[in-house]
């Protein structure tokens, strides 16, 4: 088996990528101590920072940071403090009518009947009032609160105003298909089931009809492929919108629709680059191709990781943190040969890193790099079968069209990343369900390896309600350090918790979600603290704290002060949704912290699904805490008593 890494299937998307492919093929995969220069804080001219730090990569996880000694220029010592209770500063970008609108919208979001029936009520209002009056009413209320405008031109005034008060923008074209549940399920099943699986299902059905019950159709089905039920499509969960209120969902229709989504993302990137010099744009992988590939590749990645931990248990190293597991190379080769996974003479070809023999160990990062970049992408989808001792294809066959669809997804990703780099825009890849996420994260990481060499362009998203969030963050940070590229992360609590738990319980696999909300908060802060420590010692890490939780924001500010990370370094960003938590966003921006609003835009009638989710999300927030409404009332009262009720922001 070749040890060539999975760097792009992008690399086959066009001849212009050959140079990139060659440059990346020389990655270090060593676990021995390596000397690697680390940067001091970035200079104002945007040039590469000076370097001069030795790092020992053999250290156990959690200790590697303490071994680094910073040798760059002195860091800023001044501490920045912020008062989120200062309503004059928090709402100085809003006139009084906008404050009243916020109060009205947030109050309406507390009424269960209005929120539960919001789509029906909007449809009825549109029918009764007519399109023109309905759209005007929406712009005065929900649409005006949560959406910036109908197109790229109409959103520019809001972007300029927010920028004037220290808040940047993450543009997001929020038009969604308004599908019925039945339509969504049908599309999902067609998009996630391969031709081989469809044929297998037909064979099982025919077999079942012709035989009595002394044979098990499920056993026959399992003999046709090696799929796990978590990574298969299930009709009862075909509508991926179920239980999700804070994330947009794309359903695959055809390749032309994916091209259309890519064009929309390209326009967002261009608009973001044209409106500011430090913008972000967000994309979703499921918008760019058939999700069948994400399901299958995710299963391959998970099975290889599981195989690594099985081998670790063979060496008495079970239960250690991800980066602490070091397999003894000689013993590993003997085990692989004994299992029949690879011939003895071929084991040397599996581990060809130039420094690998010096340490005599293989860690999870080395192991991950064994997944090949083969001539045909479908050949990536092989898994170790311990019963037969062979590497076997996940499915018996792939059609030529499925092969082309996989390649087109990678081509679209590559196009977007290049466009983002050209326009100076950072690209955030949103997280999705756990049965897609391993593939999404791996493909995002491959883009980071290519495009984050000089500065952070590609950002991956980590959902901290997941039990494995910390392992994922720490492993990716370590990889970026070894390979000397800029780590970029967005940390969120997550959007799919209810759906993930229900699916795991009903289908029958381990719940991937942390057991409690408190555990999720602890995980978020643990992941965040790890990245902040990395920033302290290695100015090539970057993180967006995407949270509406004031305690999390205060925790971040406190740790930044402790670690000497100044907001002017632009290493730690904050993100909130447009129309929500202005009392956090604007004080941060005016204090000099990089803070961004997710700025949705699109025609009124086509963003109704987005507005419906915002109403549901705000119900939970507003019923749980009245803090934002209290602050809004306090500011209106202050303006009234001070004679500023007609206040209009000047910028």
C-alpha positions in Angstrom: 0.0 0.0 0.0 1.4 3.4 -0.9 1.9 5.9 1.8 1.1 8.9 -0.4 -1.3 11.2 1.5 -4.8 12.2 0.6 -3.9 15.6 -0.7 -6.2 16.7 -3.1 -8.1 14.7 -5.0 -8.1 18.6 -5.5 -4.7 17.9 -7.2 -6.4 16.1 -10.0 -9.0 18.8 -10.6 -6.8 20.5 -13.1 -3.2 20.8 -14.3 -2.7 24.1 -12.5 -2.8 22.2 -9.2 0.2 20.0 -10.0 2.6 22.4 -8.4 0.6 22.6 -5.3 0.5 18.8 -5.1 4.3 18.5 -5.5 4.9 21.1 -2.8 2.7 19.2 -0.3 4.1 15.8 -1.0 7.1 16.5 1.2 5.2 16.8 4.5 6.9 15.6 7.7 5.3 12.7 9.3 7.8 12.1 12.1 7.1 11.7 15.7 10.7 12.3 16.8 11.8 15.6 18.3 11.9 18.2 15.5 13.3 21.7 15.5 10.8 24.1 14.0 10.8 27.8 13.9 7.8 29.6 15.4 6.6 33.1 14.7 6.5 36.1 16.8 3.4 38.4 16.6 2.5 39.4 13.1 3.9 42.7 11.9 1.7 45.6 10.7 2.9 45.2 7.2 1.3 41.7 7.1 4.7 40.1 6.3 5.7 36.7 7.7 6.7 37.1 11.4 10.3 36.5 12.5 11.0 33.1 13.7 13.2 31.4 16.3 11.7 28.8 18.6 12.6 25.1 18.9 9.7 22.7 19.5 9.9 19.1 20.7 6.9 17.3 19.1 7.4 14.1 21.2 5.9 15.6 24.3 2.6 14.1 25.6 -0.6 16.0 24.8 -1.1 18.9 27.1 2.6 19.3 27.9 3.9 20.3 24.5 3.0 23.9 25.0 4.9 24.3 28.3 8.1 23.2 26.6 8.1 26.1 24.2 10.0 29.3 25.0 8.9 32.4 23.2 11.8 34.4 21.7 9.9 37.1 19.8 9.5 40.8 20.7 7.8 41.6 24.0 4.1 41.1 23.9 1.6 43.9 24.9 1.1 43.9 28.7 -1.9 46.2 28.9 -5.1 44.6 29.8 -8.4 45.5 28.2 -11.6 45.5 30.2 -15.1 45.7 28.8 -18.5 46.5 30.4 -21.4 44.7 28.8 -23.8 46.6 31.0 -23.0 50.0 29.4 -26.1 50.4 27.2 -25.0 53.7 25.7 -21.9 52.0 24.2 -23.7 48.8 23.4 -26.4 50.4 21.3 -24.7 53.5 19.9 -25.0 52.0 16.4 -28.8 51.9 16.7 -31.5 54.5 16.5 -34.5 54.4 18.9 -36.8 52.8 16.4 -34.4 50.0 15.9 -34.3 49.4 19.7 -38.1 49.3 19.8 -38.2 46.9 16.9 -35.8 44.6 18.8 -38.0 44.7 21.9 -41.1 43.9 19.9 -39.4 41.0 18.0 -37.8 39.5 21.1 -41.2 39.8 23.0 -43.0 38.0 20.2 -40.4 35.2 20.3 -41.5 34.4 23.9 -45.0 33.4 22.8 -45.1 29.6 22.1 -48.1 29.7 19.9 -46.6 32.4 17.6 -43.2 30.6 17.4 -44.7 27.1 16.9 -47.0 28.3 14.1 -44.8 31.0 12.7 -44.5 29.6 9.2 -48.3 29.0 8.9 -48.9 32.5 10.3 -46.5 34.1 7.8 -48.1 32.2 4.9 -51.6 33.3 6.0 -50.5 36.9 6.5 -49.0 36.9 3.0 -52.2 35.6 1.5 -54.4 38.0 3.4 -52.3 41.2 3.1 -50.8 40.6 -0.3 -47.1 40.3 -1.2 -46.2 44.0 -1.1 -47.7 44.8 2.3 -46.5 41.5 3.8 -42.9 42.2 2.7 -43.1 45.7 4.1 -44.4 44.3 7.4 -41.6 41.8 7.6 -39.0 44.4 6.9 -40.4 46.4 9.8 -40.2 43.4 12.1 -38.5 40.0 11.8 -36.8 40.4 8.4 -35.4 43.9 9.5 -34.1 42.4 12.7 -32.3 39.3 11.4 -31.6 39.9 7.7 -29.4 42.6 6.1 -31.2 43.1 2.8 -32.3 41.4 -0.4 -29.0 41.5 -2.4 -25.4 42.4 -2.3 -26.0 46.1 -3.0 -28.8 46.6 -0.4 -26.7 45.1 2.4 -23.8 47.5 1.9 -25.1 50.3 4.1 -25.5 48.0 7.1 -22.1 46.5 6.6 -20.5 50.0 6.4 -22.4 51.1 9.6 -21.4 48.0 11.6 -17.8 48.4 10.4 -17.8 52.0 11.6 -18.6 50.8 15.0 -16.0 48.1 15.0 -18.0 45.0 13.9 -17.1 43.1 10.7 -19.3 40.8 8.6 -19.6 37.1 7.7 -21.8 37.1 4.6 -24.3 34.4 4.3 -26.9 34.1 1.4 -29.7 32.6 3.4 -32.2 31.5 0.7 -33.4 27.9 1.4 -35.6 25.4 -0.3 -39.0 25.2 1.5 -39.5 21.5 1.1 -42.1 19.3 2.8 -40.8 16.5 5.0 -41.7 13.9 2.4 -39.8 15.8 -0.3 -36.8 16.2 1.9 -36.7 12.5 2.9 -37.1 11.4 -0.8 -34.2 13.7 -1.9 -32.0 12.5 1.0 -32.5 8.9 0.3 -31.8 9.3 -3.4 -28.6 11.3 -2.7 -27.1 9.2 0.1 -27.7 5.7 -1.2 -25.2 4.4 -3.8 -26.0 2.4 -6.9 -24.3 -0.7 -5.3 -26.5 -0.4 -2.2 -29.7 0.0 -4.3 -28.7 -3.1 -6.2 -28.0 -4.9 -2.9 -31.3 -3.9 -1.5 -33.0 -5.3 -4.7 -31.1 -8.6 -4.3 -32.1 -8.9 -0.7 -35.8 -8.2 -1.5 -35.7 -10.8 -4.3 -33.9 -13.3 -2.0 -36.3 -12.7 0.8 -39.3 -13.4 -1.5 -37.8 -16.7 -2.8 -36.7 -18.1 0.5 -38.4 -18.9 3.8 -37.5 -17.2 7.0 -34.6 -19.6 7.8 -32.3 -17.2 6.1 -31.6 -13.6 7.3 -31.8 -10.9 4.7 -29.8 -8.6 6.9 -26.9 -11.1 7.0 -27.1 -11.3 3.2 -27.1 -7.5 3.0 -24.0 -7.3 5.2 -22.1 -9.7 3.0 -22.6 -7.4 0.0 -20.9 -4.4 1.6 -19.2 -3.4 4.9 -21.3 -0.4 5.9 -22.2 0.6 9.4 -25.7 1.7 10.2 -24.5 5.1 11.5 -23.1 5.9 8.1 -26.1 4.8 6.1 -29.1 6.9 5.2 -32.3 6.2 7.2 -35.6 7.4 5.9 -36.9 8.4 9.3 -34.0 10.9 9.6 -34.0 11.8 5.9 -35.3 15.3 6.7 -32.1 16.6 8.3 -33.9 19.8 9.4 -35.7 17.9 12.2 -34.8 19.3 15.6 -32.3 21.8 14.1 -33.0 25.5 14.6 -29.6 27.2 14.2 -28.2 25.8 11.0 -29.2 25.8 7.3 -29.8 22.5 5.5 -29.0 21.7 1.9 -30.5 18.8 0.0 -28.9 17.3 -3.0 -30.9 17.6 -6.3 -28.3 17.3 -9.1 -24.9 18.5 -10.1 -26.3 21.7 -11.7 -27.8 22.7 -8.3 -24.4 22.2 -6.7 -22.8 24.4 -9.3 -25.5 27.0 -8.5 -24.7 26.8 -4.8 -21.0 27.3 -5.7 -21.8 30.4 -7.7 -23.7 31.8 -4.8 -20.8 31.2 -2.5 -18.4 32.8 -5.0 -20.6 35.9 -5.0 -20.6 36.0 -1.2 -16.8 35.8 -1.2 -16.6 38.6 -3.8 -19.0 40.8 -1.9 -17.2 40.2 1.4 -13.9 41.1 -0.2 -15.4 44.2 -1.7 -17.0 45.5 1.5 -14.0 45.1 3.8 -10.4 44.0 3.9 -10.8 41.4 6.7 -14.0 39.6 5.9 -15.2 36.1 6.3 -17.5 33.9 4.2 -19.2 30.7 5.3 -19.8 27.5 3.2 -21.4 24.1 3.8 -19.9 21.0 2.2 -23.3 19.4 1.7 -24.2 22.2 -0.7 -21.3 21.3 -3.0 -21.9 17.7 -3.9 -23.7 14.5 -3.3 -23.6 13.6 0.4 -23.1 9.9 -0.4 -19.4 10.6 -0.7 -19.3 12.3 2.7 -21.0 9.4 4.4 -18.7 6.8 2.8 -15.5 8.7 3.4 -16.5 9.5 7.0 -17.0 5.8 7.6 -13.5 5.0 6.2 -11.8 7.6 8.4 -13.6 6.4 11.5 -12.8 2.7 10.8 -9.1 3.5 10.3 -9.0 5.4 13.5 -10.8 2.6 15.3 -8.2 0.2 13.9 -5.4 2.4 15.2 -6.9 2.3 18.8 -7.4 -1.5 18.5 -3.7 -1.8 17.7 -2.9 0.5 20.6 -4.8 -1.8 22.9 -2.7 -4.7 21.6 0.3 -2.8 22.8 -1.2 -2.0 26.2 -1.9 1.7 25.4 -5.7 1.8 25.5 -7.4 4.8 27.1 -4.7 7.4 26.5 -5.4 10.8 25.1 -5.3 10.9 21.3 -1.8 12.4 21.0 -0.3 10.3 23.8 -0.7 7.0 21.9 2.6 6.0 20.3 2.7 2.6 18.7 6.1 0.8 18.6 6.9 0.5 15.0 8.5 -3.0 15.1 5.6 -4.4 17.1 3.1 -2.7 14.8 4.6 -4.2 11.7 4.5 -7.6 13.3 0.9 -7.2 14.3 -0.2 -6.1 10.8 1.6 -9.0 9.2 0.1 -11.4 11.8 -3.4 -10.1 11.0 -2.8 -10.5 7.3 -3.5 -6.9 6.6 -0.2 -6.5 4.8 2.6 -8.8 3.7 5.8 -8.6 5.8 7.9 -7.2 2.9 5.3 -4.5 2.3 5.2 -3.1 5.8 8.3 -1.0 5.2 6.3 0.8 2.4 3.6 1.8 4.8 5.9 3.9 7.0 8.3 5.9 4.8 8.6 9.2 6.7 12.2 10.3 6.5 12.6 10.6 10.3 10.2 7.8 11.3 12.9 5.2 11.9 14.7 7.4 14.3 11.8 7.5 16.8 10.5 4.0 16.1 7.0 5.0 16.9 3.8 5.8 15.0 1.1 8.2 16.3 -2.4 9.0 15.2 -1.2 11.7 12.8 1.2 9.3 11.1 -1.5 6.7 10.9 -4.0 9.2 9.4 -1.6 9.9 6.6 -1.7 6.2 5.4 -5.0 6.9 3.7 -4.0 7.1 0.1 -4.5 9.6 -2.7 -5.1 7.1 -5.4 -5.8 7.3 -9.1 -9.5 6.9 -8.5 -11.1 8.5 -5.5 -13.3 5.5 -4.9 -10.2 3.5 -4.2 -9.7 5.6 -1.1 -12.8 3.9 0.4 -11.1 0.8 1.7 -11.2 -0.5 5.2 -9.4 -3.1 7.2 -11.5 -6.3 7.8 -10.0 -8.1 10.8 -12.1 -11.2 10.1 -10.5 -11.8 6.7 -7.2 -10.0 7.3 -7.6 -7.9 4.2 -8.1 -4.4 3.0 -11.6 -4.4 1.4 -13.6 -1.8 -0.5 -16.4 -0.2 1.5 -18.7 -1.1 -1.4 -18.4 -3.7 -4.1 -18.4 -1.1 -6.9 -18.7 2.5 -7.9 -20.3 3.8 -11.1 -18.4 6.2 -13.3 -21.0 8.8 -12.5 -20.4 8.4 -8.8 -16.7 8.8 -9.4 -17.3 12.0 -11.3 -19.6 13.4 -8.6 -16.9 12.9 -6.0 -14.3 14.7 -8.0 -16.7 17.6 -8.8 -17.3 18.2 -5.1 -13.5 18.5 -4.6 -13.2 20.8 -7.6 -15.9 23.1 -6.2 -14.1 23.3 -2.9 -10.8 24.1 -4.6 -12.5 26.8 -6.7 -14.0 28.5 -3.6 -10.7 28.4 -1.6 -8.8 30.0 -4.5 -11.4 32.6 -4.9 -11.3 33.4 -1.2 -7.5 33.7 -1.3 -7.7 36.0 -4.4 -10.2 38.4 -2.6 -8.5 38.3 0.8 -11.5 36.6 2.4 -11.3 33.9 5.1 -13.4 30.9 4.4 -15.2 29.1 7.2 -16.4 25.6 6.6 -19.5 24.9 8.7 -19.8 21.8 10.8 -22.6 19.3 10.1 -23.9 16.0 11.4 -21.5 13.5 12.9 -22.1 11.0 10.1 -20.8 13.6 7.6 -18.3 15.4 9.8 -15.2 13.2 9.7 -15.1 13.6 5.9 -15.8 17.4 6.1 -13.1 17.9 8.6 -10.5 15.9 6.7 -11.3 17.7 3.4 -11.1 21.0 5.2 -7.8 20.1 6.7 -6.5 19.2 3.3 -7.5 22.7 2.1 -5.7 24.2 5.1 -2.5 22.4 4.2 -2.6 24.0 0.8 -4.0 27.5 1.4 -2.9 28.3 5.0 0.8 28.4 4.3 1.2 32.2 4.4 -1.9 33.2 6.5 -5.1 31.7 7.8 -7.5 31.5 4.9 -9.5 28.3 5.7 -11.2 27.8 9.0 -12.6 24.5 10.3 -15.6 24.4 12.7 -15.5 22.3 15.9 -18.8 21.4 17.6 -18.0 21.3 21.3 -21.1 19.4 22.3 -19.4 16.3 20.9 -17.4 14.0 23.2 -14.5 13.9 20.8 -14.2 17.6 20.3 -11.0 18.1 22.3 -9.2 15.2 20.6 -10.1 16.6 17.3 -8.9 20.1 18.1 -5.6 18.9 19.7 -4.8 16.5 16.9 -5.3 19.2 14.2 -3.3 21.8 16.1 -0.5 19.4 16.4 -0.6 18.6 12.7 -0.5 22.3 11.8 2.5 22.7 14.1 4.4 19.8 12.5 3.7 20.9 9.0 4.1 24.6 9.7 0.8 26.1 8.5 -1.7 28.4 10.1 -4.3 26.7 12.2 -7.8 28.3 11.8 -10.8 27.2 13.9 -14.3 28.3 14.7 -15.6 26.9 18.0 -19.3 26.5 18.4 -21.4 24.5 20.9 -23.3 22.9 18.0 -26.5 22.9 16.1 -27.6 19.2 15.9 -27.6 17.9 19.5 -31.3 16.9 19.7 -31.2 15.2 16.3 -27.9 13.4 17.0 -29.2 12.0 20.3 -32.5 10.8 18.8 -30.8 9.2 15.8 -28.2 7.4 17.9 -30.9 6.0 20.2 -33.3 4.9 17.5 -30.7 3.4 15.1 -28.6 1.9 17.8 -25.1 3.4 18.1 -23.2 5.3 20.8 -24.5 8.8 21.6 -21.8 11.2 20.3 -23.0 14.1 22.5 -21.8 15.2 25.9 -24.2 14.0 28.6 -25.1 17.5 30.0 -25.1 21.2 29.0 -22.5 21.7 31.7 -20.2 19.1 30.2 -20.6 20.9 26.8 -19.6 24.2 28.4 -16.5 22.5 30.0 -15.6 21.0 26.6 -16.0 24.4 24.9 -13.7 26.1 27.4 -11.2 23.2 27.3 -10.9 23.4 23.5 -10.8 27.2 23.6 -8.1 27.2 26.3 -6.0 24.8 24.3 -6.0 27.0 21.2 -5.3 30.1 23.3 -2.3 28.5 24.9 -1.2 27.6 21.4 -1.6 31.2 20.3 0.5 32.3 23.3 3.5 30.2 22.2 2.9 30.0 18.4 1.3 33.0 16.7 0.3 30.8 13.8 -3.0 29.7 15.5 -6.3 31.5 15.1 -9.7 31.0 16.6 -13.2 32.4 16.3 -15.2 32.2 19.5 -18.7 31.9 17.9 -20.9 32.2 21.0 -23.8 34.2 22.4 -22.8 33.1 25.9 -21.6 36.1 27.9 -19.7 33.9 30.4 -17.8 32.3 27.5 -16.9 35.7 26.1 -15.7 36.9 29.5 -13.7 33.7 30.0 -12.0 34.3 26.7 -11.2 37.9 27.6 -9.8 36.8 30.9 -7.6 34.2 29.4 -6.4 36.6 26.7 -5.3 39.0 29.4 -3.6 36.3 31.4 -1.7 34.9 28.3 -0.7 38.3 26.9 -2.8 38.0 23.7 -3.7 41.5 22.6 -6.8 42.1 20.5 -4.7 44.1 18.0 -2.9 40.9 17.0 -6.1 39.6 15.3 -5.6 36.0 16.5 -8.9 35.7 18.5 -12.2 36.7 16.8 -15.7 36.8 18.2 -18.9 36.0 16.3 -22.6 36.4 16.8 -25.7 36.4 14.6 -27.1 39.7 13.2 -29.9 41.0 15.3 -28.8 39.1 18.4 -26.6 39.9 21.4 -25.6 43.4 20.3 -24.7 44.1 23.9 -21.8 41.7 23.4 -20.7 42.4 19.8 -20.5 46.2 19.8 -18.7 46.8 23.1 -16.1 44.2 21.9 -15.7 45.9 18.6 -15.4 49.3 20.1 -12.7 48.0 22.5 -10.7 46.9 19.5 -11.4 43.2 19.5 -12.0 41.5 16.1 -15.8 40.8 16.2 -18.1 39.7 13.4 -21.8 39.4 12.8 -23.2 36.6 10.6 -25.0 38.8 8.0 -27.7 36.9 6.2 -29.3 38.3 3.1 -31.8 37.3 0.4 -35.3 38.1 -0.9 -38.0 38.3 1.8 -40.1 35.4 0.5 -37.1 33.1 0.1 -35.6 33.6 3.6 -38.7 32.6 5.5 -37.2 29.3 6.6 -34.2 31.2 8.0 -36.5 33.6 9.8 -38.5 30.7 11.2 -35.4 29.2 12.8 -34.4 32.6 14.2 -37.8 32.8 15.9 -37.4 29.4 17.4 -33.8 30.1 18.6 -34.8 33.3 20.2 -37.6 31.7 22.0 -35.1 29.6 23.9 -32.9 32.5 24.6 -35.6 35.0 25.6 -37.5 32.5 27.8 -34.3 31.5 29.6 -33.1 35.1 30.2 -34.6 38.5 29.9 -31.2 40.2 30.1 -31.1 41.6 26.5 -34.7 43.0 26.8 -33.8 44.6 30.1 -30.8 46.3 28.6 -32.8 47.5 25.6 -35.4 49.0 27.9 -32.7 50.6 30.0 -31.2 52.3 26.9 -34.6 53.6 25.7 -35.2 55.0 29.2 -31.8 56.6 29.3 -32.4 58.3 26.0 -35.8 59.5 27.0 -34.6 61.0 30.2 -31.5 62.6 28.6 -33.5 64.1 25.7 -31.8 61.7 23.2 -34.9 59.8 22.1 -34.4 61.0 18.5 -30.8 59.9 18.6 -29.4 58.7 15.2 -25.9 57.1 14.9 -23.3 59.2 13.3 -20.5 57.5 11.3 
